Amino acid sequence: MDDERPDVLTIGRLAHRTGLPVRTLRFWSDRGAVPPVARSASGYRLYDTESVARVELVRTLRELGLGLDDVCRVLSGRTTVAEVADAHVAALDAQIRSLKVSRAVLSTVSKRGSTAEETALMNRLARLSAAERKQIIDEFKEEVFGGLDIDPRLHDRMRAFSIELPDDPSPEQVDAWIELAELVQDPGFRARMRTVLELSSPTPGRSRPPGASIWWARQVVQTVAEVRERGIAPEGRAAAEVLSELFGDADRAAVLVCLEAGIEAGMEHYRGLVARVRGQYSAPDATGELEWLARALRTVEQA
């Protein structure tokens, strides 16, 4: 019989040679990926040694994620492995990005102990399009900065300042975006941010208010950090000397009002989230330094 010839393989012998189940080979054969080279007198499929190599190629392409339709196109010469691989790389990149987003959302849900409703909201925020994310930030900027007579350079910088996820964000960036998107859509946070900027903006006939640049002047934070490292308490005489160096003859009460508004608004937390979303280095949270400064200013006011 033909199926007893050493150069002819039945589907059972082909399965034994390749280590694949008969049902898999039959399925591939029916789809045209591994067609039989002949049929026995009894109608059984027959294969040859070249079929073994073809099976190995099909298996490799399937393990790389190609569908049988693509495999058949490659084997028939209608396309090349390189062309199909290029398309699959793009598809895998998209899938990887989606998986990163899913992982970030689930990680955030796990850390927060979120409810089902909160989980749905976070998932929606994480999967917004670039245009939708930009709209959220633009609406936030308009409500917080709109109509304020702030320094033109600061105004232009804040208007142009982009807060955008890259095309291939890390789970940490997605996590930061979820938190930032929730924060900037919170009416309470928007109102507190607006208050900080109003306190930092000059009114008609008045020069720039004292402490207006405190939230943008990192040298203030650095000075206080060095003072704290030396163990200087905010209630002592040495602290009063530091305040004189920082603010000169400025109205300390006005500086304190602006400072406390920024602390209450969570400006440091907002700054850190923005840096994380953008994948940039963020200076350590300076809330401790700013609270020290606020205590020192209160001490002066109460003296």
C-alpha positions in Angstrom: 0.0 0.0 0.0 1.1 3.6 -0.6 0.8 4.4 3.1 3.4 1.7 3.9 6.1 3.3 1.6 8.9 4.8 3.7 8.8 8.1 1.6 5.0 8.5 2.2 3.6 9.6 5.5 0.1 9.1 6.8 -1.3 11.9 8.9 -0.6 9.7 11.9 3.0 9.3 11.0 3.3 13.0 10.2 1.9 13.7 13.7 4.5 11.4 15.2 7.4 13.1 13.2 6.3 16.6 14.2 5.0 16.0 17.7 1.7 17.7 16.8 -1.8 16.3 17.4 -3.5 14.7 14.5 -6.5 17.0 14.9 -4.2 20.1 14.6 -2.7 18.7 11.4 -6.1 17.8 10.0 -7.3 21.4 10.7 -4.3 22.9 9.0 -4.7 20.6 6.1 -8.4 21.5 5.7 -7.4 25.2 5.7 -4.8 24.6 3.0 -1.7 25.3 5.1 -0.4 21.8 4.9 -2.2 20.1 2.0 -1.7 16.4 1.4 0.5 15.5 -1.6 -1.7 12.6 -2.5 -4.5 10.3 -1.3 -4.2 6.6 -0.6 -6.4 4.1 -2.4 -8.6 4.2 0.7 -8.9 8.0 0.5 -6.5 8.8 3.4 -4.3 11.8 3.2 -0.7 11.2 2.4 2.3 13.5 3.0 6.0 13.5 2.2 9.2 14.7 3.9 8.7 18.2 2.5 5.4 18.2 4.4 7.4 17.9 7.6 9.4 21.1 6.8 6.1 22.8 5.9 4.5 21.8 9.2 7.5 23.3 11.1 7.2 26.6 9.2 3.5 26.7 9.9 4.1 26.0 13.6 6.8 28.7 13.8 4.5 31.3 12.2 1.6 30.3 14.4 3.7 30.6 17.5 4.7 34.1 16.4 1.0 35.0 16.4 0.1 34.8 12.7 -3.3 33.6 11.7 -3.8 30.7 9.3 -5.0 33.0 6.6 -1.7 35.0 6.8 0.3 31.7 6.9 -1.4 30.5 3.8 -0.7 33.7 2.0 3.0 33.4 2.9 3.2 29.8 1.8 1.4 30.5 -1.5 3.8 33.3 -2.3 1.1 36.0 -2.2 3.1 37.9 0.4 6.4 37.6 2.3 7.2 36.7 5.8 8.7 40.1 6.3 5.6 42.0 5.1 3.3 39.9 7.4 5.8 40.3 10.3 5.8 44.1 9.8 2.0 44.2 10.1 2.0 42.0 13.1 4.7 44.1 14.9 2.4 47.1 14.6 -0.6 45.0 15.9 1.5 43.7 18.8 2.7 47.2 19.7 -1.0 48.4 19.9 -1.8 45.3 22.0 1.1 45.9 24.3 0.1 49.6 24.8 -3.5 48.4 25.6 -2.2 45.8 28.1 0.0 48.5 29.8 -3.1 50.6 30.2 -5.1 47.7 31.6 -2.2 46.8 34.0 -2.0 50.4 35.2 -5.7 50.7 35.8 -5.8 47.4 37.7 -2.8 48.3 39.7 -4.4 51.6 40.7 -7.7 49.8 41.5 -5.7 47.4 43.7 -3.9 50.1 45.6 -7.0 52.3 46.2 -9.4 49.5 46.9 -11.7 51.1 44.3 -15.4 50.3 43.8 -16.8 49.1 40.5 -18.0 52.6 39.6 -14.5 54.1 40.4 -12.9 51.4 38.3 -15.1 52.1 35.3 -14.2 55.8 35.6 -10.5 55.2 35.8 -10.6 52.9 32.9 -12.5 55.5 30.8 -9.9 58.2 31.8 -7.0 55.9 30.9 -8.4 55.1 27.5 -9.3 58.6 26.4 -7.9 59.7 23.0 -5.2 62.3 22.8 -7.8 64.9 21.7 -10.0 64.1 24.7 -7.1 64.3 27.1 -6.1 67.7 25.7 -9.6 69.0 26.0 -9.6 68.1 29.8 -6.4 70.0 30.3 -7.4 73.0 28.2 -10.7 73.3 30.1 -8.8 73.2 33.3 -6.3 75.9 32.1 -9.1 78.2 31.0 -11.0 78.0 34.2 -7.9 78.5 36.4 -6.0 81.1 34.3 -8.7 82.7 32.2 -9.0 86.5 32.7 -6.2 86.8 35.2 -3.7 89.6 34.8 -0.7 87.4 35.5 2.9 87.9 34.3 2.8 87.6 30.5 5.8 85.3 30.5 4.1 83.0 33.0 0.8 83.2 31.2 2.5 82.2 27.9 4.4 79.4 29.5 1.4 77.9 31.2 -0.7 78.2 28.1 1.9 76.4 26.0 2.8 73.9 28.7 1.6 70.5 27.5 0.5 67.7 29.8 0.3 64.7 27.5 0.9 61.0 27.7 3.4 59.7 25.1 2.4 57.2 22.5 3.8 54.4 24.5 3.3 55.4 28.2 4.7 53.4 31.1 2.2 52.0 33.7 3.5 54.7 36.1 2.6 57.5 33.6 -0.9 56.0 33.0 -1.4 55.8 36.8 -0.3 59.4 37.2 -2.6 60.5 34.3 -5.6 58.9 35.9 -5.0 60.7 39.2 -4.2 64.0 37.4 -7.4 63.8 35.2 -9.5 63.2 38.3 -7.8 66.1 40.1 -8.1 68.8 37.4 -11.8 67.9 36.9 -12.5 68.4 40.6 -14.3 71.8 41.0 -12.8 72.2 44.5 -9.3 71.8 43.2 -9.9 74.2 40.4 -11.3 76.8 42.8 -8.3 76.5 45.1 -5.8 76.8 42.2 -7.7 79.9 41.0 -7.4 81.4 44.5 -3.6 80.9 44.5 -3.3 82.6 41.1 -5.6 85.4 42.1 -3.4 86.0 45.2 -0.4 86.0 42.9 -1.8 88.4 40.4 -1.5 92.2 40.6 -4.7 94.2 40.7 -5.1 97.5 38.8 -2.8 100.2 40.3 -0.9 97.7 42.4 2.5 96.1 41.8 3.1 92.5 41.9 2.0 91.2 45.3 4.5 89.9 47.9 5.1 86.2 47.6 3.6 86.1 44.1 6.5 84.0 42.8 6.8 81.6 45.7 5.2 78.7 43.9 7.5 79.1 41.0 10.7 80.0 42.9 12.5 76.8 43.7 15.3 78.8 45.4 12.9 79.5 48.2 12.3 75.8 48.8 16.1 75.1 48.5 16.9 77.8 51.1 14.3 76.4 53.5 15.6 72.8 53.0 19.1 73.8 53.9 17.8 75.6 57.0 15.8 72.6 58.1 18.9 70.4 57.6 20.7 72.7 60.1 18.0 72.0 62.6 16.6 75.5 62.8 13.1 75.6 64.2 10.5 77.8 62.5 9.7 79.6 65.7 13.2 80.8 66.5 15.1 84.0 65.9 17.2 82.3 63.2 14.0 81.5 61.3 13.1 85.2 61.4 16.4 86.1 59.9 15.8 83.6 57.1 12.5 85.3 56.3 14.2 88.6 56.1 16.6 87.2 53.6 13.9 85.7 51.5 11.2 88.4 51.5 13.0 91.6 52.7 10.4 94.3 53.6 7.5 92.5 51.9 4.2 92.2 53.7 4.6 88.9 55.5 0.9 88.5 56.0 0.3 88.6 52.3 3.0 86.1 51.7 1.5 83.8 54.3 -2.0 84.0 52.7 -0.6 83.0 49.3 1.6 80.3 50.8 -1.3 78.7 52.8 -3.6 78.8 49.7 -1.0 76.9 47.7 -0.5 74.3 50.4 -4.3 73.8 50.7 -4.6 73.5 47.0 -2.0 70.8 46.9 0.3 72.6 44.4 3.2 70.3 45.2 1.1 67.2 44.5 -0.1 68.6 41.3 3.4 69.5 40.2 4.6 66.0 40.9 1.7 64.4 38.9 2.4 66.6 35.9 6.1 65.6 35.9 5.2 61.9 36.2 2.7 62.1 33.3 5.4 63.7 31.2 8.0 61.2 32.2 10.2 63.9 33.6 12.4 64.1 36.7 10.4 65.8 39.5 12.1 67.5 42.4 11.2 65.9 45.7 7.9 67.0 47.2 8.6 70.2 49.1 5.4 70.2 51.3 7.5 69.8 54.4 9.6 72.9 53.5 6.6 75.0 52.7 4.8 74.0 55.9 8.0 75.0 57.8 7.9 78.4 56.0 4.2 78.8 56.9 4.9 78.1 60.6 7.7 80.7 60.5 5.5 83.3 59.0 2.7 82.6 61.5 5.2 83.0 64.3 6.2 86.5 62.9 2.5 87.5 62.6 1.8 86.4 66.2 4.8 88.2 67.7 
